[in-house]
Amino acid sequence: MSCEESDRKIIIHGICASCLFLFAFLAMAVTGCGRKKYDISTYEFKKNGHIIEHMSEEFPPDSYDESDWEKETGSLIEAYNKKNKDSIRLYDISAEEGILRCSVEYADDDAYYYLNEQPLFYGTVDQALKAGYSLSFDVYDVKGELVKNDVIRGMRDSHIIIMNAYTADGADVLLYKKAKYVTGNAEVDSSLKRLHITDDNTVYIVFD
């Protein structure tokens, strides 16, 4: 079974424990740093390999013991950063009217997986193939034309993002360069740098 097929069969039984820790910890903050607020969860993929997750999630803080969650979350982040040179950073935190908003910057997809326990790949096509992704799937160019499923495998130096259902469903994606090929569940805006994910299937985005 390919990595893509495995990803599609992931069943989410609830928010992972580490995410709950993060949410409760952040919910204690009243205001953020005054930067842009995101109405839906948005993922930025940067040239330096960093991933910034701008979260906007429903969060009922009365459901949790905040002091316990805060202590556990702080320990998780601190432990990872000590071993990985401050790979996770939290900022722009607010929790108002049952909505949690914050930004979490990850140095790479490994840091994202650590805190969320959900797969996310961000690298070159060559790196994806070496990691075991078959990359045999139908994609569309930015004009909406279907492209043969072996085209991506030959684009070894291009970048590819692979986001599973739990991560991507209903989210926006921001790229630092224009998208070239996407799966059918990614809507590309006129700038070709912003996309909206429309369903709960694994999404693939290819750009230079």
ABEGO torsion letter per residue (X at the ends): XBAAAAAAABBBAEBBAAAAAAAAAAAABABBAGBBBBABBBBBBBAAGBBBBBBBBBBBAAABBAAAAAAAAAAAAAAAAAAAGGABBBBGBBBBGGBBBBBBBBABAAAAAAAAGBBBBBBBAAAAAAAGBAGBBBBBBAAGBBBBAAAAAABAABBBBBBBAAAABGBBBBBABBBABBBAABBBBAAGABBBBABABBBBBBBX
